[in-house]
């Protein structure tokens, strides 16, 4: 993310069952950064991890789409800071209601909207990659190249 930030503004599609937005004081796994990844990337947390090269934030709140998180009750119960309203959140229940394709399209549309991050996703390239993954009627490959 630092390399992208050095190049300017970009978007982030954050796909995870947990939004990873805990502040250090209430981190449920004894301060492990893995419970705070998104918080740090958006500039919340100790300077050593959230203000690298004085480039806080690595990604702007409004340039983040969170997809498939399922931890809202845990975040509230444990006193996690709220997710910023500028983030698009398509949580697990939304994904179930909309379906994976529609939920993903909503997130990509958010990241590629007018006024959104100029270094965001390239929709034509995303469509081409998806089509290539399904070439021959099979499922997308899960093997590394």
MODELLER restraints for C-alpha pairs under 7 A, 6 or more apart:
rsr = mdl.restraints
at = mdl.atoms
rsr.add(forms.Gaussian(group=physical.xy_distance, feature=features.Distance(at['CA:1:A'], at['CA:58:A']), mean=6.49, stdev=0.5))
rsr.add(forms.Gaussian(group=physical.xy_distance, feature=features.Distance(at['CA:2:A'], at['CA:58:A']), mean=6.34, stdev=0.5))
rsr.add(forms.Gaussian(group=physical.xy_distance, feature=features.Distance(at['CA:5:A'], at['CA:58:A']), mean=5.58, stdev=0.5))
rsr.add(forms.Gaussian(group=physical.xy_distance, feature=features.Distance(at['CA:9:A'], at['CA:117:A']), mean=5.82, stdev=0.5))
rsr.add(forms.Gaussian(group=physical.xy_distance, feature=features.Distance(at['CA:9:A'], at['CA:118:A']), mean=6.56, stdev=0.5))
rsr.add(forms.Gaussian(group=physical.xy_distance, feature=features.Distance(at['CA:9:A'], at['CA:119:A']), mean=6.05, stdev=0.5))
rsr.add(forms.Gaussian(group=physical.xy_distance, feature=features.Distance(at['CA:10:A'], at['CA:59:A']), mean=6.82, stdev=0.5))
rsr.add(forms.Gaussian(group=physical.xy_distance, feature=features.Distance(at['CA:10:A'], at['CA:63:A']), mean=6.92, stdev=0.5))
rsr.add(forms.Gaussian(group=physical.xy_distance, feature=features.Distance(at['CA:10:A'], at['CA:117:A']), mean=4.90, stdev=0.5))
rsr.add(forms.Gaussian(group=physical.xy_distance, feature=features.Distance(at['CA:10:A'], at['CA:118:A']), mean=6.21, stdev=0.5))
rsr.add(forms.Gaussian(group=physical.xy_distance, feature=features.Distance(at['CA:10:A'], at['CA:119:A']), mean=4.34, stdev=0.5))
rsr.add(forms.Gaussian(group=physical.xy_distance, feature=features.Distance(at['CA:10:A'], at['CA:120:A']), mean=4.95, stdev=0.5))
rsr.add(forms.Gaussian(group=physical.xy_distance, feature=features.Distance(at['CA:11:A'], at['CA:59:A']), mean=6.98, stdev=0.5))
rsr.add(forms.Gaussian(group=physical.xy_distance, feature=features.Distance(at['CA:11:A'], at['CA:63:A']), mean=4.74, stdev=0.5))
rsr.add(forms.Gaussian(group=physical.xy_distance, feature=features.Distance(at['CA:11:A'], at['CA:64:A']), mean=5.83, stdev=0.5))
rsr.add(forms.Gaussian(group=physical.xy_distance, feature=features.Distance(at['CA:11:A'], at['CA:111:A']), mean=5.95, stdev=0.5))
rsr.add(forms.Gaussian(group=physical.xy_distance, feature=features.Distance(at['CA:11:A'], at['CA:117:A']), mean=5.46, stdev=0.5))
rsr.add(forms.Gaussian(group=physical.xy_distance, feature=features.Distance(at['CA:11:A'], at['CA:119:A']), mean=6.61, stdev=0.5))
rsr.add(forms.Gaussian(group=physical.xy_distance, feature=features.Distance(at['CA:11:A'], at['CA:120:A']), mean=4.55, stdev=0.5))
rsr.add(forms.Gaussian(group=physical.xy_distance, feature=features.Distance(at['CA:12:A'], at['CA:63:A']), mean=6.34, stdev=0.5))
rsr.add(forms.Gaussian(group=physical.xy_distance, feature=features.Distance(at['CA:12:A'], at['CA:64:A']), mean=4.82, stdev=0.5))
rsr.add(forms.Gaussian(group=physical.xy_distance, feature=features.Distance(at['CA:12:A'], at['CA:65:A']), mean=6.32, stdev=0.5))
rsr.add(forms.Gaussian(group=physical.xy_distance, feature=features.Distance(at['CA:13:A'], at['CA:64:A']), mean=6.03, stdev=0.5))
rsr.add(forms.Gaussian(group=physical.xy_distance, feature=features.Distance(at['CA:13:A'], at['CA:65:A']), mean=4.96, stdev=0.5))
rsr.add(forms.Gaussian(group=physical.xy_distance, feature=features.Distance(at['CA:13:A'], at['CA:66:A']), mean=6.14, stdev=0.5))
rsr.add(forms.Gaussian(group=physical.xy_distance, feature=features.Distance(at['CA:14:A'], at['CA:65:A']), mean=6.01, stdev=0.5))
rsr.add(forms.Gaussian(group=physical.xy_distance, feature=features.Distance(at['CA:14:A'], at['CA:66:A']), mean=4.73, stdev=0.5))
rsr.add(forms.Gaussian(group=physical.xy_distance, feature=features.Distance(at['CA:14:A'], at['CA:67:A']), mean=5.99, stdev=0.5))
rsr.add(forms.Gaussian(group=physical.xy_distance, feature=features.Distance(at['CA:15:A'], at['CA:66:A']), mean=6.03, stdev=0.5))
rsr.add(forms.Gaussian(group=physical.xy_distance, feature=features.Distance(at['CA:15:A'], at['CA:67:A']), mean=4.78, stdev=0.5))
rsr.add(forms.Gaussian(group=physical.xy_distance, feature=features.Distance(at['CA:15:A'], at['CA:68:A']), mean=6.17, stdev=0.5))
rsr.add(forms.Gaussian(group=physical.xy_distance, feature=features.Distance(at['CA:16:A'], at['CA:67:A']), mean=6.61, stdev=0.5))
rsr.add(forms.Gaussian(group=physical.xy_distance, feature=features.Distance(at['CA:16:A'], at['CA:68:A']), mean=6.01, stdev=0.5))
rsr.add(forms.Gaussian(group=physical.xy_distance, feature=features.Distance(at['CA:16:A'], at['CA:69:A']), mean=5.62, stdev=0.5))
rsr.add(forms.Gaussian(group=physical.xy_distance, feature=features.Distance(at['CA:17:A'], at['CA:68:A']), mean=5.66, stdev=0.5))
rsr.add(forms.Gaussian(group=physical.xy_distance, feature=features.Distance(at['CA:17:A'], at['CA:69:A']), mean=4.09, stdev=0.5))
rsr.add(forms.Gaussian(group=physical.xy_distance, feature=features.Distance(at['CA:17:A'], at['CA:70:A']), mean=5.23, stdev=0.5))
rsr.add(forms.Gaussian(group=physical.xy_distance, feature=features.Distance(at['CA:17:A'], at['CA:71:A']), mean=6.83, stdev=0.5))
rsr.add(forms.Gaussian(group=physical.xy_distance, feature=features.Distance(at['CA:18:A'], at['CA:69:A']), mean=4.95, stdev=0.5))
rsr.add(forms.Gaussian(group=physical.xy_distance, feature=features.Distance(at['CA:18:A'], at['CA:70:A']), mean=6.05, stdev=0.5))
rsr.add(forms.Gaussian(group=physical.xy_distance, feature=features.Distance(at['CA:18:A'], at['CA:71:A']), mean=5.37, stdev=0.5))
rsr.add(forms.Gaussian(group=physical.xy_distance, feature=features.Distance(at['CA:19:A'], at['CA:38:A']), mean=6.89, stdev=0.5))
rsr.add(forms.Gaussian(group=physical.xy_distance, feature=features.Distance(at['CA:19:A'], at['CA:69:A']), mean=5.65, stdev=0.5))
rsr.add(forms.Gaussian(group=physical.xy_distance, feature=features.Distance(at['CA:19:A'], at['CA:71:A']), mean=6.95, stdev=0.5))
rsr.add(forms.Gaussian(group=physical.xy_distance, feature=features.Distance(at['CA:20:A'], at['CA:34:A']), mean=6.72, stdev=0.5))
rsr.add(forms.Gaussian(group=physical.xy_distance, feature=features.Distance(at['CA:20:A'], at['CA:35:A']), mean=4.45, stdev=0.5))
rsr.add(forms.Gaussian(group=physical.xy_distance, feature=features.Distance(at['CA:20:A'], at['CA:36:A']), mean=4.50, stdev=0.5))
rsr.add(forms.Gaussian(group=physical.xy_distance, feature=features.Distance(at['CA:20:A'], at['CA:37:A']), mean=5.43, stdev=0.5))
rsr.add(forms.Gaussian(group=physical.xy_distance, feature=features.Distance(at['CA:20:A'], at['CA:38:A']), mean=5.46, stdev=0.5))
rsr.add(forms.Gaussian(group=physical.xy_distance, feature=features.Distance(at['CA:20:A'], at['CA:39:A']), mean=6.71, stdev=0.5))
rsr.add(forms.Gaussian(group=physical.xy_distance, feature=features.Distance(at['CA:21:A'], at['CA:35:A']), mean=6.50, stdev=0.5))
rsr.add(forms.Gaussian(group=physical.xy_distance, feature=features.Distance(at['CA:21:A'], at['CA:36:A']), mean=4.70, stdev=0.5))
rsr.add(forms.Gaussian(group=physical.xy_distance, feature=features.Distance(at['CA:21:A'], at['CA:37:A']), mean=6.68, stdev=0.5))
rsr.add(forms.Gaussian(group=physical.xy_distance, feature=features.Distance(at['CA:21:A'], at['CA:38:A']), mean=5.47, stdev=0.5))
rsr.add(forms.Gaussian(group=physical.xy_distance, feature=features.Distance(at['CA:21:A'], at['CA:39:A']), mean=4.50, stdev=0.5))
rsr.add(forms.Gaussian(group=physical.xy_distance, feature=features.Distance(at['CA:21:A'], at['CA:80:A']), mean=6.97, stdev=0.5))
rsr.add(forms.Gaussian(group=physical.xy_distance, feature=features.Distance(at['CA:21:A'], at['CA:81:A']), mean=6.99, stdev=0.5))
rsr.add(forms.Gaussian(group=physical.xy_distance, feature=features.Distance(at['CA:22:A'], at['CA:35:A']), mean=5.91, stdev=0.5))
rsr.add(forms.Gaussian(group=physical.xy_distance, feature=features.Distance(at['CA:22:A'], at['CA:36:A']), mean=4.93, stdev=0.5))
rsr.add(forms.Gaussian(group=physical.xy_distance, feature=features.Distance(at['CA:22:A'], at['CA:39:A']), mean=6.71, stdev=0.5))
rsr.add(forms.Gaussian(group=physical.xy_distance, feature=features.Distance(at['CA:22:A'], at['CA:80:A']), mean=5.06, stdev=0.5))
rsr.add(forms.Gaussian(group=physical.xy_distance, feature=features.Distance(at['CA:22:A'], at['CA:81:A']), mean=6.37, stdev=0.5))
rsr.add(forms.Gaussian(group=physical.xy_distance, feature=features.Distance(at['CA:23:A'], at['CA:36:A']), mean=6.55, stdev=0.5))
rsr.add(forms.Gaussian(group=physical.xy_distance, feature=features.Distance(at['CA:23:A'], at['CA:45:A']), mean=6.33, stdev=0.5))
rsr.add(forms.Gaussian(group=physical.xy_distance, feature=features.Distance(at['CA:23:A'], at['CA:80:A']), mean=6.52, stdev=0.5))
rsr.add(forms.Gaussian(group=physical.xy_distance, feature=features.Distance(at['CA:23:A'], at['CA:81:A']), mean=6.67, stdev=0.5))
rsr.add(forms.Gaussian(group=physical.xy_distance, feature=features.Distance(at['CA:24:A'], at['CA:31:A']), mean=5.70, stdev=0.5))
rsr.add(forms.Gaussian(group=physical.xy_distance, feature=features.Distance(at['CA:26:A'], at['CA:78:A']), mean=6.71, stdev=0.5))
rsr.add(forms.Gaussian(group=physical.xy_distance, feature=features.Distance(at['CA:26:A'], at['CA:79:A']), mean=6.52, stdev=0.5))
rsr.add(forms.Gaussian(group=physical.xy_distance, feature=features.Distance(at['CA:26:A'], at['CA:80:A']), mean=6.53, stdev=0.5))
rsr.add(forms.Gaussian(group=physical.xy_distance, feature=features.Distance(at['CA:27:A'], at['CA:35:A']), mean=6.56, stdev=0.5))
rsr.add(forms.Gaussian(group=physical.xy_distance, feature=features.Distance(at['CA:39:A'], at['CA:45:A']), mean=6.81, stdev=0.5))
rsr.add(forms.Gaussian(group=physical.xy_distance, feature=features.Distance(at['CA:40:A'], at['CA:49:A']), mean=6.15, stdev=0.5))
rsr.add(forms.Gaussian(group=physical.xy_distance, feature=features.Distance(at['CA:40:A'], at['CA:50:A']), mean=4.59, stdev=0.5))
rsr.add(forms.Gaussian(group=physical.xy_distance, feature=features.Distance(at['CA:41:A'], at['CA:50:A']), mean=6.12, stdev=0.5))
rsr.add(forms.Gaussian(group=physical.xy_distance, feature=features.Distance(at['CA:41:A'], at['CA:57:A']), mean=6.15, stdev=0.5))
rsr.add(forms.Gaussian(group=physical.xy_distance, feature=features.Distance(at['CA:41:A'], at['CA:58:A']), mean=5.18, stdev=0.5))
rsr.add(forms.Gaussian(group=physical.xy_distance, feature=features.Distance(at['CA:41:A'], at['CA:59:A']), mean=6.02, stdev=0.5))
rsr.add(forms.Gaussian(group=physical.xy_distance, feature=features.Distance(at['CA:42:A'], at['CA:57:A']), mean=4.83, stdev=0.5))
rsr.add(forms.Gaussian(group=physical.xy_distance, feature=features.Distance(at['CA:42:A'], at['CA:58:A']), mean=5.95, stdev=0.5))
rsr.add(forms.Gaussian(group=physical.xy_distance, feature=features.Distance(at['CA:42:A'], at['CA:59:A']), mean=5.34, stdev=0.5))
rsr.add(forms.Gaussian(group=physical.xy_distance, feature=features.Distance(at['CA:42:A'], at['CA:60:A']), mean=5.89, stdev=0.5))
rsr.add(forms.Gaussian(group=physical.xy_distance, feature=features.Distance(at['CA:42:A'], at['CA:61:A']), mean=6.15, stdev=0.5))
rsr.add(forms.Gaussian(group=physical.xy_distance, feature=features.Distance(at['CA:43:A'], at['CA:50:A']), mean=4.72, stdev=0.5))
rsr.add(forms.Gaussian(group=physical.xy_distance, feature=features.Distance(at['CA:43:A'], at['CA:51:A']), mean=6.38, stdev=0.5))
rsr.add(forms.Gaussian(group=physical.xy_distance, feature=features.Distance(at['CA:43:A'], at['CA:56:A']), mean=5.16, stdev=0.5))
rsr.add(forms.Gaussian(group=physical.xy_distance, feature=features.Distance(at['CA:43:A'], at['CA:57:A']), mean=4.18, stdev=0.5))
rsr.add(forms.Gaussian(group=physical.xy_distance, feature=features.Distance(at['CA:43:A'], at['CA:58:A']), mean=6.73, stdev=0.5))
rsr.add(forms.Gaussian(group=physical.xy_distance, feature=features.Distance(at['CA:44:A'], at['CA:50:A']), mean=5.97, stdev=0.5))
rsr.add(forms.Gaussian(group=physical.xy_distance, feature=features.Distance(at['CA:50:A'], at['CA:56:A']), mean=6.19, stdev=0.5))
rsr.add(forms.Gaussian(group=physical.xy_distance, feature=features.Distance(at['CA:50:A'], at['CA:57:A']), mean=6.75, stdev=0.5))
rsr.add(forms.Gaussian(group=physical.xy_distance, feature=features.Distance(at['CA:51:A'], at['CA:57:A']), mean=6.57, stdev=0.5))
rsr.add(forms.Gaussian(group=physical.xy_distance, feature=features.Distance(at['CA:61:A'], at['CA:84:A']), mean=6.70, stdev=0.5))
rsr.add(forms.Gaussian(group=physical.xy_distance, feature=features.Distance(at['CA:61:A'], at['CA:86:A']), mean=5.57, stdev=0.5))
rsr.add(forms.Gaussian(group=physical.xy_distance, feature=features.Distance(at['CA:61:A'], at['CA:87:A']), mean=5.32, stdev=0.5))
rsr.add(forms.Gaussian(group=physical.xy_distance, feature=features.Distance(at['CA:62:A'], at['CA:86:A']), mean=4.59, stdev=0.5))
rsr.add(forms.Gaussian(group=physical.xy_distance, feature=features.Distance(at['CA:62:A'], at['CA:87:A']), mean=5.09, stdev=0.5))
rsr.add(forms.Gaussian(group=physical.xy_distance, feature=features.Distance(at['CA:63:A'], at['CA:87:A']), mean=6.90, stdev=0.5))
rsr.add(forms.Gaussian(group=physical.xy_distance, feature=features.Distance(at['CA:63:A'], at['CA:111:A']), mean=6.29, stdev=0.5))
rsr.add(forms.Gaussian(group=physical.xy_distance, feature=features.Distance(at['CA:63:A'], at['CA:116:A']), mean=6.54, stdev=0.5))
rsr.add(forms.Gaussian(group=physical.xy_distance, feature=features.Distance(at['CA:63:A'], at['CA:117:A']), mean=6.04, stdev=0.5))
rsr.add(forms.Gaussian(group=physical.xy_distance, feature=features.Distance(at['CA:64:A'], at['CA:87:A']), mean=5.31, stdev=0.5))
rsr.add(forms.Gaussian(group=physical.xy_distance, feature=features.Distance(at['CA:64:A'], at['CA:88:A']), mean=6.45, stdev=0.5))
rsr.add(forms.Gaussian(group=physical.xy_distance, feature=features.Distance(at['CA:65:A'], at['CA:87:A']), mean=5.83, stdev=0.5))
rsr.add(forms.Gaussian(group=physical.xy_distance, feature=features.Distance(at['CA:65:A'], at['CA:88:A']), mean=4.59, stdev=0.5))
rsr.add(forms.Gaussian(group=physical.xy_distance, feature=features.Distance(at['CA:65:A'], at['CA:89:A']), mean=5.90, stdev=0.5))
rsr.add(forms.Gaussian(group=physical.xy_distance, feature=features.Distance(at['CA:65:A'], at['CA:107:A']), mean=5.71, stdev=0.5))
rsr.add(forms.Gaussian(group=physical.xy_distance, feature=features.Distance(at['CA:66:A'], at['CA:88:A']), mean=6.09, stdev=0.5))
rsr.add(forms.Gaussian(group=physical.xy_distance, feature=features.Distance(at['CA:66:A'], at['CA:89:A']), mean=4.75, stdev=0.5))
rsr.add(forms.Gaussian(group=physical.xy_distance, feature=features.Distance(at['CA:66:A'], at['CA:90:A']), mean=6.07, stdev=0.5))
rsr.add(forms.Gaussian(group=physical.xy_distance, feature=features.Distance(at['CA:67:A'], at['CA:89:A']), mean=6.23, stdev=0.5))
rsr.add(forms.Gaussian(group=physical.xy_distance, feature=features.Distance(at['CA:67:A'], at['CA:90:A']), mean=4.95, stdev=0.5))
rsr.add(forms.Gaussian(group=physical.xy_distance, feature=features.Distance(at['CA:67:A'], at['CA:91:A']), mean=5.74, stdev=0.5))
rsr.add(forms.Gaussian(group=physical.xy_distance, feature=features.Distance(at['CA:68:A'], at['CA:90:A']), mean=6.09, stdev=0.5))
rsr.add(forms.Gaussian(group=physical.xy_distance, feature=features.Distance(at['CA:68:A'], at['CA:91:A']), mean=4.40, stdev=0.5))
rsr.add(forms.Gaussian(group=physical.xy_distance, feature=features.Distance(at['CA:68:A'], at['CA:92:A']), mean=4.18, stdev=0.5))
rsr.add(forms.Gaussian(group=physical.xy_distance, feature=features.Distance(at['CA:68:A'], at['CA:95:A']), mean=6.35, stdev=0.5))
rsr.add(forms.Gaussian(group=physical.xy_distance, feature=features.Distance(at['CA:69:A'], at['CA:91:A']), mean=4.74, stdev=0.5))
rsr.add(forms.Gaussian(group=physical.xy_distance, feature=features.Distance(at['CA:69:A'], at['CA:92:A']), mean=5.44, stdev=0.5))
rsr.add(forms.Gaussian(group=physical.xy_distance, feature=features.Distance(at['CA:70:A'], at['CA:91:A']), mean=6.13, stdev=0.5))
rsr.add(forms.Gaussian(group=physical.xy_distance, feature=features.Distance(at['CA:70:A'], at['CA:92:A']), mean=5.30, stdev=0.5))
rsr.add(forms.Gaussian(group=physical.xy_distance, feature=features.Distance(at['CA:90:A'], at['CA:103:A']), mean=6.79, stdev=0.5))
rsr.add(forms.Gaussian(group=physical.xy_distance, feature=features.Distance(at['CA:95:A'], at['CA:103:A']), mean=5.40, stdev=0.5))
rsr.add(forms.Gaussian(group=physical.xy_distance, feature=features.Distance(at['CA:111:A'], at['CA:117:A']), mean=6.62, stdev=0.5))
rsr.add(forms.Gaussian(group=physical.xy_distance, feature=features.Distance(at['CA:111:A'], at['CA:120:A']), mean=6.08, stdev=0.5))
rsr.add(forms.Gaussian(group=physical.xy_distance, feature=features.Distance(at['CA:111:A'], at['CA:121:A']), mean=6.77, stdev=0.5))
rsr.add(forms.Gaussian(group=physical.xy_distance, feature=features.Distance(at['CA:112:A'], at['CA:120:A']), mean=6.16, stdev=0.5))
rsr.add(forms.Gaussian(group=physical.xy_distance, feature=features.Distance(at['CA:112:A'], at['CA:121:A']), mean=6.31, stdev=0.5))
rsr.add(forms.Gaussian(group=physical.xy_distance, feature=features.Distance(at['CA:133:A'], at['CA:140:A']), mean=4.74, stdev=0.5))
rsr.add(forms.Gaussian(group=physical.xy_distance, feature=features.Distance(at['CA:133:A'], at['CA:141:A']), mean=6.66, stdev=0.5))
rsr.add(forms.Gaussian(group=physical.xy_distance, feature=features.Distance(at['CA:134:A'], at['CA:140:A']), mean=5.54, stdev=0.5))
